[in-house]
Amino acid sequence: MSLPLDNPEPPAPLRTDTLLDSVLILLALTVVQRLVGFVRAVLFCRWLDVEQLGLWDMTFSFLLIAAPLSVMAIPGVFGRYLEHYRQQGQLRTFLRRAALACGGLGAAACIVVALTRRWVSLLIFGTESQSDLIALAAGCLAVVIVYNFLIELCVALRNIRLSSAMQLTNSVAFAVLGLGLMLGWQCSAKSVLLGYGGSCLIAALLAVCILVRTLRVRAGHTECARYVQPIPQAALWSKVAPFAAWMLMVSLLTNLFEVVDRYMIIHFSGASVDRALSLVGNYHASRVAPVLLVSIAAMLAAMITPHLSHDWEAGRRDLVAFRLRLLLKVFGLGLFAAAVAVVVVAPLLFDFALKGKFPDGLSVLPWTLVYCCWFGMLMIAQNYLFCAERARLGSVALLGGLALNVPLNLILLPRLGLEGAVLATTAANALALGLVCLFNRRLGFRLDNGARLVMVLPMVVCLGPWISVLVLAAVAAEAFWGTRLFSPEEKQRLAERLNDFGKRSGLERFTTGRAARP
């Protein structure tokens, strides 16, 4: 028996954005979203005790790891396989089965966390006294799973407007709910956690309302759809499961990359529980600005996957390499410029905005910026491995970095304290990024001299703010007038895309001049 499903080329349920539109939409909304997030993070640091800030940081780290692990990273395959099943006319069946699988796995994971909350508290905080906080985290985990599922779906559908709207809604709601609970209830990590769970719920409800409405419109088109054979369960999961398993490994290792140093501080610093949480709080303060760079890189990396996958499926492998190399250069320069800006304003940020509560955080800020820039570029570079269905190589690179991070932390953490943990993480990120570039090269993606230069630039911020500013000015001049950083072909492509966007958006008079330049 066959079922009426989607045509191979059905009307899109949501508006599909081009890659340039996606990047510009992302940047425009990110300015507002990250401004809200930055102000919220600063206020959290001002109002929370250092230990409570450490508790929130460790709880969020737990959610970061547990959410994809709970659903076996099934939503992570959307960017690679949604276009495949869409072209086969089997999109709705694919999404329905994925949603059922994620729902069952997620519910089971939340129940397990709630029942084992004392053991989980010992694992995360080094003490069983925070089991009540873990019970709240179990409920919050369910909402985060739904939110992540919808974000991955919207990105894979290449509707960056909806995914960006979800993230903006989440950011604003988190600020309102989190700060409101801290003012009206208690100034603790529990208030922040409840605010985060509520913000994910509000953003998820927004997406569900829009998706349900658009899918009802889409259902009208299925009456004239041709009949296609339904996907056998075995055929679907035999294709998706191996990639999902490697994506799970990549997701787990990626998240461990972000949190392993804090777990090492809790369990291997040799300090008391309160002192260890205080160090984590200082570390959190040093990451207030750098983590914005990582989050933007994560959004961009997820956003470009379906676009590159679309070109890969069409056989345009050279175009995939060209576009990814250009994105690495442009975004790498953006990361470096942002890092320089953070170093320049760091004294004002820590002494005034954070009330001088985090001196240890200020001292490790430059190295935190360095490894966050490298981690952002790593997430973007991994897209070539995903397109080539070699996600396991991304896992190998991250595993290599972790294998270096843990022993370095064991050596440096007792001797150098927080600085030792940050230096170990920096070395691990450098190794992982180098391994990803090596694997990409073996698969046909090569970096030119300009891309290599961009990758080493973040280390300049450790030389001080004014040297960083001078280097940034020199690099900007080279990027605009020279050809060592960007080739003439890359400059021409950027100019053409900006000019095309200007025509479609009514800003042609502002972009034509740039397009006309040689």
RODO-2510 file (C-alpha; in nm, 4 decimals, decimal comma):
residues 518
     n   res          X          Y          Z
     1     m     0,0000     0,0000     0,0000
     2     s     0,1357     0,3435    -0,0927
     3     l     0,0590     0,6762     0,0654
     4     p     0,0218     1,0247    -0,0878
     5     l     0,3196     1,2222     0,0281
     6     d     0,5219     1,5184    -0,0898
     7     n     0,6211     1,5722    -0,4485
     8     p     0,9945     1,5578    -0,5256
     9     e     0,9696     1,9350    -0,5709
    10     p     0,6851     2,0399    -0,3385
    11     p     0,5928     2,3914    -0,2404
    12     a     0,8176     2,4841     0,0513
    13     p     0,6263     2,4974     0,3821
    14     l     0,8428     2,7857     0,4938
    15     r     1,0373     3,0462     0,3078
    16     t     1,3812     2,9185     0,2044
    17     d     1,6625     3,1720     0,2330
    18     t     1,9764     3,1877     0,0199
    19     l     2,3149     3,1484     0,1860
    20     l     2,3913     3,5220     0,1654
    21     d     2,0442     3,6121     0,2930
    22     s     2,0928     3,3627     0,5757
    23     v     2,4263     3,5130     0,6767
    24     l     2,2943     3,8708     0,6707
    25     i     1,9737     3,7791     0,8541
    26     l     2,1806     3,5956     1,1108
    27     l     2,4132     3,8895     1,1604
    28     a     2,1293     4,1431     1,1828
    29     l     1,9290     3,9514     1,4421
    30     t     2,2412     3,8406     1,6240
    31     v     2,3325     4,2023     1,6968
    32     v     2,0124     4,2439     1,8969
    33     q     2,0121     3,8939     2,0417
    34     r     2,3730     3,9024     2,1572
    35     l     2,3362     4,2518     2,2982
    36     v     2,0486     4,1238     2,5118
    37     g     2,2491     3,8135     2,6038
    38     f     2,5558     4,0157     2,6941
    39     v     2,3624     4,2546     2,9194
    40     r     2,1859     3,9573     3,0804
    41     a     2,5166     3,7762     3,1442
    42     v     2,6711     4,0900     3,2952
    43     l     2,3741     4,1340     3,5298
    44     f     2,3907     3,7681     3,6318
    45     c     2,7583     3,8179     3,7197
    46     r     2,6807     4,1354     3,9154
    47     w     2,3905     3,9948     4,1161
    48     l     2,4914     3,6339     4,1795
    49     d     2,7501     3,5304     4,4337
    50     v     3,0608     3,3797     4,2770
    51     e     2,9635     3,0313     4,4026
    52     q     2,6051     3,0604     4,2718
    53     l     2,7436     3,1719     3,9361
    54     g     2,9591     2,8598     3,9379
    55     l     2,6525     2,6452     4,0143
    56     w     2,4635     2,7942     3,7194
    57     d     2,7624     2,7457     3,4884
    58     m     2,7939     2,3779     3,5807
    59     t     2,4172     2,3209     3,5506
    60     f     2,4099     2,4763     3,2056
    61     s     2,7104     2,2649     3,1088
    62     f     2,5149     1,9561     3,2135
    63     l     2,2178     2,0569     2,9945
    64     l     2,4531     2,1253     2,7058
    65     i     2,5831     1,7686     2,7187
    66     a     2,2631     1,5885     2,8217
    67     a     2,0241     1,7338     2,5608
    68     p     2,1819     1,5826     2,2444
    69     l     2,2893     1,2700     2,4311
    70     s     1,9318     1,2047     2,5480
    71     v     1,7958     1,1883     2,1906
    72     m     2,1047     1,0222     2,0371
    73     a     2,1667     1,3377     1,8292
    74     i     1,8865     1,2455     1,5870
    75     p     1,7991     1,6135     1,5139
    76     g     2,1639     1,6626     1,4168
    77     v     2,1079     1,4655     1,0948
    78     f     1,8445     1,7083     0,9652
    79     g     2,0993     1,9373     0,8043
    80     r     2,2464     1,6485     0,6055
    81     y     1,9428     1,4312     0,5197
    82     l     1,6366     1,6551     0,5217
    83     e     1,7116     1,7723     0,1670
    84     h     1,7584     1,4103     0,0580
    85     y     1,4160     1,2983     0,1822
    86     r     1,2571     1,6201     0,0618
    87     q     1,3710     1,5476    -0,2939
    88     q     1,2449     1,1887    -0,2597
    89     g     0,8980     1,3100    -0,1558
    90     q     0,9278     1,1476     0,1880
    91     l     0,9925     1,4454     0,4121
    92     r     0,6849     1,4169     0,6333
    93     t     0,7406     1,0484     0,7071
    94     f     1,1045     1,1175     0,7933
    95     l     1,0157     1,4010     1,0316
    96     r     0,7294     1,2108     1,1960
    97     r     0,9486     0,9121     1,2772
    98     a     1,2326     1,1331     1,3984
    99     a     0,9935     1,3231     1,6289
   100     l     0,8541     1,0012     1,7796
   101     a     1,2017     0,8646     1,8415
   102     c     1,3205     1,1871     2,0045
   103     g     1,0083     1,2107     2,2203
   104     g     1,0481     0,8608     2,3609
   105     l     1,4214     0,8861     2,4210
   106     g     1,3962     1,2333     2,5738
   107     a     1,1200     1,1360     2,8182
   108     a     1,3193     0,8343     2,9352
   109     a     1,6319     1,0457     2,9876
   110     c     1,4502     1,3053     3,1988
   111     i     1,3028     1,0354     3,4225
   112     v     1,6453     0,8755     3,4731
   113     v     1,8028     1,2113     3,5677
   114     a     1,5250     1,2830     3,8194
   115     l     1,5573     0,9389     3,9816
   116     t     1,9369     0,9549     4,0070
   117     r     1,9592     1,3219     4,1043
   118     r     2,1895     1,2654     4,4034
   119     w     2,4462     1,0796     4,1947
   120     v     2,4195     1,3392     3,9155
   121     s     2,4698     1,6174     4,1712
   122     l     2,7870     1,4473     4,2955
   123     l     2,9121     1,4114     3,9385
   124     i     2,8472     1,7733     3,8404
   125     f     2,9115     1,9682     4,1603
   126     g     3,1281     1,7337     4,3642
   127     t     2,8602     1,7178     4,6357
   128     e     2,5145     1,5591     4,6834
   129     s     2,3735     1,8745     4,8443
   130     q     2,2484     2,0160     4,5130
   131     s     2,0066     1,7335     4,4287
   132     d     1,7119     1,9774     4,4333
   133     l     1,8821     2,1818     4,1615
   134     i     1,9272     1,8639     3,9541
   135     a     1,5561     1,7841     3,9926
   136     l     1,4770     2,1232     3,8380
   137     a     1,7345     2,0566     3,5678
   138     a     1,5558     1,7291     3,4771
   139     g     1,2364     1,9208     3,4007
   140     c     1,4285     2,1872     3,2142
   141     l     1,6019     1,9184     3,0064
   142     a     1,2699     1,8127     2,8491
   143     v     1,2014     2,1664     2,7275
   144     v     1,5562     2,2099     2,5979
   145     i     1,5239     1,8896     2,3924
   146     v     1,2086     2,0199     2,2218
   147     y     1,3686     2,3595     2,1617
   148     n     1,6808     2,2056     2,0065
   149     f     1,4698     1,9777     1,7838
   150     l     1,2784     2,2742     1,6418
   151     i     1,5910     2,4837     1,5940
   152     e     1,7590     2,2038     1,3965
   153     l     1,4439     2,1589     1,1872
   154     c     1,4152     2,5261     1,0976
   155     v     1,7841     2,5510     1,0091
   156     a     1,7657     2,2384     0,7932
   157     l     1,4625     2,3840     0,6127
   158     r     1,6869     2,6845     0,5433
   159     n     1,4376     2,9175     0,7087
   160     i     1,6816     3,1302     0,9008
   161     r     1,4134     3,3880     0,9780
   162     l     1,2198     3,1476     1,1980
   163     s     1,5244     2,9935     1,3653
   164     s     1,6661     3,3400     1,4345
   165     a     1,3285     3,4552     1,5683
   166     m     1,3251     3,1546     1,8022
   167     q     1,6713     3,2329     1,9325
   168     l     1,5932     3,6019     1,9725
   169     t     1,2730     3,5165     2,1603
   170     n     1,4665     3,2751     2,3791
   171     s     1,7310     3,5353     2,4590
   172     v     1,4836     3,8108     2,5464
   173     a     1,2576     3,5787     2,7474
   174     f     1,5567     3,4395     2,9367
   175     a     1,6612     3,7899     3,0342
   176     v     1,3100     3,8875     3,1474
   177     l     1,2315     3,5637     3,3322
   178     g     1,5766     3,5064     3,4802
   179     l     1,6264     3,8586     3,6057
   180     g     1,2634     3,8805     3,7178
   181     l     1,2911     3,5641     3,9270
   182     m     1,6172     3,6856     4,0789
   183     l     1,4522     4,0129     4,1819
   184     g     1,1163     3,8716     4,2916
   185     w     1,2065     3,5292     4,4291
   186     q     1,5690     3,4451     4,5136
   187     c     1,9063     3,5487     4,3782
   188     s     2,0345     3,1991     4,3059
   189     a     2,1149     2,9487     4,0353
   190     k     1,7627     2,8029     4,0680
   191     s     1,6082     3,1291     3,9482
   192     v     1,8410     3,1389     3,6484
   193     l     1,7643     2,7753     3,5624
   194     l     1,3869     2,8277     3,5813
   195     g     1,4223     3,1377     3,3653
   196     y     1,6182     2,9428     3,1051
   197     g     1,3646     2,6598     3,0943
   198     g     1,0769     2,9043     3,0608
   199     s     1,2472     3,0926     2,7785
   200     c     1,3060     2,7685     2,5830
   201     l     0,9379     2,6795     2,6291
   202     i     0,8178     3,0177     2,4998
   203     a     1,0451     3,0000     2,1937
   204     a     0,9373     2,6416     2,1196
   205     l     0,5672     2,7355     2,1371
   206     l     0,6311     3,0186     1,8901
   207     a     0,7887     2,7767     1,6414
   208     v     0,5156     2,5145     1,6862
   209     c     0,2400     2,7683     1,6143
   210     i     0,4071     2,8772     1,2917
   211     l     0,4982     2,5255     1,1777
   212     v     0,1484     2,3860     1,2427
   213     r    -0,0106     2,6670     1,0429
   214     t     0,2242     2,6275     0,7476
   215     l     0,1947     2,2475     0,7464
   216     r    -0,1844     2,2791     0,7256
   217     v    -0,1418     2,4920     0,4143
   218     r     0,1009     2,2368     0,2793
   219     a    -0,1487     1,9532     0,3367
   220     g    -0,3714     2,1016     0,0679
   221     h    -0,1063     2,0347    -0,1928
   222     t    -0,0859     1,6623    -0,1187
   223     e    -0,4203     1,5931    -0,2900
   224     c    -0,2521     1,6291    -0,6286
   225     a     0,0740     1,4681    -0,5174
   226     r     0,1892     1,1539    -0,6920
   227     y     0,2035     0,8333    -0,4953
   228     v     0,5407     0,7238    -0,3619
   229     q     0,6368     0,4184    -0,1635
   230     p     0,6620     0,4789     0,2129
   231     i     1,0064     0,4467     0,3668
   232     p     1,0627     0,1094     0,5336
   233     q     1,1711     0,1578     0,8936
   234     a     1,4827    -0,0512     0,8405
   235     a     1,5834     0,1423     0,5289
   236     l     1,5402     0,4808     0,6981
   237     w     1,7296     0,4020     1,0161
   238     s     2,0027     0,2044     0,8391
   239     k     2,0786     0,5197     0,6394
   240     v     2,0327     0,7749     0,9171
   241     a     2,1538     0,5878     1,2257
   242     p     2,5256     0,5591     1,1328
   243     f     2,5467     0,9310     1,0568
   244     a     2,3466     1,0093     1,3718
   245     a     2,5851     0,7969     1,5773
   246     w     2,8832     0,9913     1,4517
   247     m     2,6974     1,3191     1,4971
   248     l     2,6275     1,2102     1,8546
   249     m     2,9957     1,1481     1,9038
   250     v     3,0808     1,4854     1,7503
   251     s     2,8158     1,6601     1,9616
   252     l     2,9294     1,4876     2,2810
   253     l     3,2957     1,5593     2,2182
   254     t     3,2198     1,9181     2,1101
   255     n     3,0252     1,9849     2,4287
   256     l     3,2884     1,8125     2,6413
   257     f     3,5382     2,0456     2,4782
   258     e     3,3457     2,3355     2,6259
   259     v     3,3033     2,1944     2,9763
   260     v     3,5811     1,9453     3,0527
   261     d     3,8085     2,2097     3,2041
   262     r     3,5367     2,3123     3,4488
   263     y     3,4766     1,9511     3,5497
   264     m     3,8510     1,9183     3,6018
   265     i     3,8432     2,2279     3,8253
   266     i     3,5618     2,0765     4,0349
   267     h     3,7207     1,7339     4,0773
   268     f     4,0979     1,7772     4,0359
   269     s     4,1939     2,1292     4,1442
   270     g     4,2501     2,0142     4,5019
   271     a     4,0339     2,3020     4,6302
   272     s     3,7271     2,2777     4,8504
   273     v     3,3839     2,2618     4,6874
   274     d     3,3162     2,6312     4,7550
   275     r     3,6589     2,7387     4,6274
   276     a     3,6248     2,5216     4,3164
   277     l     3,2846     2,6719     4,2402
   278     s     3,4394     3,0178     4,2924
   279     l     3,7059     2,9371     4,0314
   280     v     3,4325     2,8212     3,7941
   281     g     3,2500     3,1489     3,8593
   282     n     3,5632     3,3458     3,7674
   283     y     3,6028     3,1302     3,4572
   284     h     3,2399     3,1998     3,3662
   285     a     3,3051     3,5743     3,3912
   286     s     3,6066     3,5446     3,1595
   287     r     3,3800     3,3693     2,9062
   288     v     3,0968     3,6238     2,9106
   289     a     3,2256     3,7933     2,5954
   290     p     3,4170     3,5043     2,4265
   291     v     3,1211     3,2675     2,4519
   292     l     2,9234     3,5081     2,2317
   293     l     3,1770     3,4418     1,9572
   294     v     3,1376     3,0662     1,9996
   295     s     2,7575     3,0841     1,9900
   296     i     2,7631     3,2893     1,6701
   297     a     3,0066     3,0420     1,5147
   298     a     2,7808     2,7519     1,6166
   299     m     2,4786     2,9161     1,4551
   300     l     2,6706     2,9926     1,1376
   301     a     2,8159     2,6407     1,1210
   302     a     2,4705     2,4827     1,1558
   303     m     2,3188     2,7303     0,9118
   304     i     2,5627     2,6660     0,6270
   305     t     2,5401     2,2849     0,6484
   306     p     2,2183     2,2490     0,4421
   307     h     2,3444     2,5006     0,1826
   308     l     2,6738     2,3194     0,1383
   309     s     2,4940     1,9845     0,1456
   310     h     2,2659     2,1066    -0,1344
   311     d     2,5694     2,1881    -0,3530
   312     w     2,7372     1,8609    -0,2584
   313     e     2,4301     1,6563    -0,3594
   314     a     2,4281     1,8417    -0,6914
   315     g     2,7885     1,7372    -0,7548
   316     r     2,9378     2,0850    -0,7107
   317     r     3,2248     1,9763    -0,4843
   318     d     3,4613     2,2544    -0,5953
   319     l     3,1972     2,5151    -0,5130
   320     v     3,1572     2,3670    -0,1644
   321     a     3,5310     2,4019    -0,1034
   322     f     3,5394     2,7558    -0,2428
   323     r     3,2451     2,8765    -0,0347
   324     l     3,3680     2,7136     0,2862
   325     r     3,7190     2,8555     0,2446
   326     l     3,5782     3,2034     0,1872
   327     l     3,3506     3,1738     0,4914
   328     l     3,6442     3,0656     0,7064
   329     k     3,8390     3,3741     0,6041
   330     v     3,5549     3,6231     0,6450
   331     f     3,4281     3,4837     0,9720
   332     g     3,7789     3,4229     1,1066
   333     l     3,8617     3,7885     1,0532
   334     g     3,5373     3,8820     1,2239
   335     l     3,6270     3,6670     1,5240
   336     f     3,9710     3,8279     1,5470
   337     a     3,8268     4,1796     1,5247
   338     a     3,5742     4,0993     1,7981
   339     a     3,8485     3,9518     2,0184
   340     v     4,0570     4,2679     1,9803
   341     a     3,7572     4,4808     2,0779
   342     v     3,7001     4,2681     2,3890
   343     v     4,0650     4,2992     2,4970
   344     v     4,0501     4,6779     2,4583
   345     v     3,7368     4,7198     2,6724
   346     a     3,8184     4,4389     2,9206
   347     p     3,9341     4,6669     3,2077
   348     l     3,6125     4,8680     3,1882
   349     l     3,4038     4,5524     3,1656
   350     f     3,5592     4,3790     3,4671
   351     d     3,6199     4,6787     3,6916
   352     f     3,2930     4,8624     3,6320
   353     a     3,0288     4,6308     3,4825
   354     l     3,1336     4,3289     3,6915
   355     k     3,2233     4,5384     3,9979
   356     g     3,5777     4,3974     4,0212
   357     k     3,4475     4,0638     4,1568
   358     f     3,6416     3,8437     3,9125
   359     p     4,0159     3,9300     3,9049
   360     d     4,1100     3,5736     3,8089
   361     g     3,8696     3,5922     3,5163
   362     l     4,0331     3,9091     3,3838
   363     s     4,3810     3,7533     3,3971
   364     v     4,2842     3,4545     3,1773
   365     l     4,0629     3,6493     2,9347
   366     p     4,3169     3,6730     2,6442
   367     w     4,3737     3,2974     2,6312
   368     t     4,0002     3,2368     2,6641
   369     l     3,9485     3,4557     2,3578
   370     v     4,2167     3,2671     2,1645
   371     y     4,0701     2,9230     2,2138
   372     c     3,7121     3,0430     2,1593
   373     c     3,8151     3,1857     1,8200
   374     w     3,9821     2,8575     1,7273
   375     f     3,6830     2,6581     1,8450
   376     g     3,4526     2,8738     1,6321
   377     m     3,6655     2,8164     1,3213
   378     l     3,6779     2,4436     1,3986
   379     m     3,2982     2,4181     1,3976
   380     i     3,2813     2,5891     1,0587
   381     a     3,5627     2,3807     0,9055
   382     q     3,3910     2,0568     1,0160
   383     n     3,1187     2,1166     0,7585
   384     y     3,3359     1,9698     0,4852
   385     l     3,3600     1,6461     0,6821
   386     f     2,9829     1,6437     0,7279
   387     c     2,9180     1,6935     0,3559
   388     a     3,1599     1,4119     0,2739
   389     e     2,9809     1,1929     0,5335
   390     r     3,3029     1,1649     0,7320
   391     a     3,1680     1,2972     1,0606
   392     r     3,3705     1,0280     1,2370
   393     l     3,6873     1,2176     1,1437
   394     g     3,5504     1,5192     1,3292
   395     s     3,5100     1,2913     1,6284
   396     v     3,8697     1,1755     1,5944
   397     a     3,9916     1,5377     1,5899
   398     l     3,7932     1,6304     1,9000
   399     l     3,8961     1,3115     2,0741
   400     g     4,2594     1,3973     2,0047
   401     g     4,2063     1,7392     2,1598
   402     l     4,0403     1,5884     2,4667
   403     a     4,3210     1,3360     2,4992
   404     l     4,5593     1,6308     2,5265
   405     n     4,3330     1,8477     2,7425
   406     v     4,2810     1,6057     3,0316
   407     p     4,6473     1,5211     3,1059
   408     l     4,7515     1,8843     3,0587
   409     n     4,4849     1,9859     3,3106
   410     l     4,6107     1,7235     3,5550
   411     i     4,9611     1,8705     3,5229
   412     l     4,8880     2,2449     3,5038
   413     l     4,5749     2,2858     3,7171
   414     p     4,7333     2,2093     4,0576
   415     r     5,0338     2,4309     3,9736
   416     l     4,8792     2,7283     3,7915
   417     g     4,5182     2,7144     3,9049
   418     l     4,2629     2,8628     3,6658
   419     e     4,5333     2,9768     3,4231
   420     g     4,6542     2,6178     3,3903
   421     a     4,3039     2,4979     3,2970
   422     v     4,2696     2,7683     3,0304
   423     l     4,6148     2,6991     2,8815
   424     a     4,5344     2,3273     2,8604
   425     t     4,2082     2,4026     2,6803
   426     t     4,3848     2,6385     2,4397
   427     a     4,6389     2,3710     2,3436
   428     a     4,3595     2,1154     2,2971
   429     n     4,1659     2,3461     2,0649
   430     a     4,4789     2,4161     1,8579
   431     l     4,5375     2,0421     1,8119
   432     a     4,1737     1,9693     1,7225
   433     l     4,1587     2,2510     1,4668
   434     g     4,4818     2,1302     1,3085
   435     l     4,3490     1,7745     1,2836
   436     v     4,0243     1,8887     1,1188
   437     c     4,2220     2,0861     0,8609
   438     l     4,4432     1,7814     0,7970
   439     f     4,1436     1,5516     0,7444
   440     n     3,9772     1,8090     0,5178
   441     r     4,2943     1,8271     0,3088
   442     r     4,2948     1,4513     0,2583
   443     l     3,9347     1,4735     0,1351
   444     g     4,0150     1,7499    -0,1147
   445     f     3,9662     2,0732     0,0824
   446     r     4,2849     2,2766     0,1004
   447     l     4,3540     2,6004     0,2829
   448     d     4,5429     2,8760     0,1076
   449     n     4,7936     3,1115     0,2732
   450     g     4,5215     3,3646     0,3530
   451     a     4,3157     3,1074     0,5444
   452     r     4,6225     2,9895     0,7361
   453     l     4,7013     3,3477     0,8360
   454     v     4,3471     3,3992     0,9628
   455     m     4,3775     3,0906     1,1825
   456     v     4,6880     3,2120     1,3670
   457     l     4,5723     3,5724     1,4128
   458     p     4,3837     3,5159     1,7428
   459     m     4,7123     3,4590     1,9283
   460     v     4,7951     3,8266     1,8764
   461     v     4,5467     3,9289     2,1490
   462     c     4,7825     3,7802     2,4107
   463     l     5,0357     4,0529     2,3208
   464     g     4,8174     4,3285     2,4620
   465     p     4,5406     4,5585     2,3391
   466     w     4,7434     4,8143     2,1450
   467     i     4,9575     4,5657     1,9533
   468     s     4,6343     4,3819     1,8707
   469     v     4,4782     4,7019     1,7362
   470     l     4,7820     4,7724     1,5143
   471     v     4,7819     4,4187     1,3739
   472     l     4,4077     4,4376     1,3091
   473     a     4,4510     4,7636     1,1169
   474     a     4,7288     4,6102     0,9054
   475     v     4,5208     4,3008     0,8297
   476     a     4,2172     4,5129     0,7380
   477     a     4,4276     4,7163     0,4953
   478     e     4,5628     4,3983     0,3359
   479     a     4,2123     4,2494     0,3079
   480     f     4,0781     4,5630     0,1356
   481     w     4,3656     4,6564    -0,0962
   482     g     4,5917     4,3501    -0,1154
   483     t     4,5568     4,0025    -0,2650
   484     r     4,7427     3,7874    -0,0103
   485     l     4,4421     3,7391     0,2152
   486     f     4,1602     3,7307    -0,0398
   487     s     4,2192     3,6310    -0,4008
   488     p     4,0743     3,8474    -0,6826
   489     e     3,8172     3,5747    -0,7494
   490     e     3,7060     3,5759    -0,3861
   491     k     3,6774     3,9541    -0,3834
   492     q     3,4765     3,9436    -0,7037
   493     r     3,2430     3,6805    -0,5619
   494     l     3,1878     3,8824    -0,2440
   495     a     3,1183     4,1961    -0,4488
   496     e     2,8722     4,0137    -0,6742
   497     r     2,6846     3,8665    -0,3806
   498     l     2,6636     4,2003    -0,2019
   499     n     2,5451     4,3694    -0,5197
   500     d     2,2837     4,0992    -0,5786
   501     f     2,1595     4,1336    -0,2220
   502     g     2,1430     4,5105    -0,2640
   503     k     1,9224     4,4763    -0,5723
   504     r     1,6831     4,2375    -0,4023
   505     s     1,6646     4,4360    -0,0800
   506     g     1,6432     4,7851    -0,2302
   507     l     1,9924     4,8836    -0,1103
   508     e     2,1541     4,8783    -0,4524
   509     r     2,2864     5,2333    -0,4250
   510     f     2,4900     5,1335    -0,1173
   511     t     2,6339     4,8127    -0,2673
   512     t     2,6891     4,9026    -0,6325
   513     g     2,9983     5,1051    -0,5523
   514     r     3,1572     4,8109    -0,3805
   515     a     3,0715     4,5765    -0,6655
   516     a     3,2329     4,8071    -0,9192
   517     r     3,5694     4,8048    -0,7425
   518     p     3,8340     4,5765    -0,8945
***
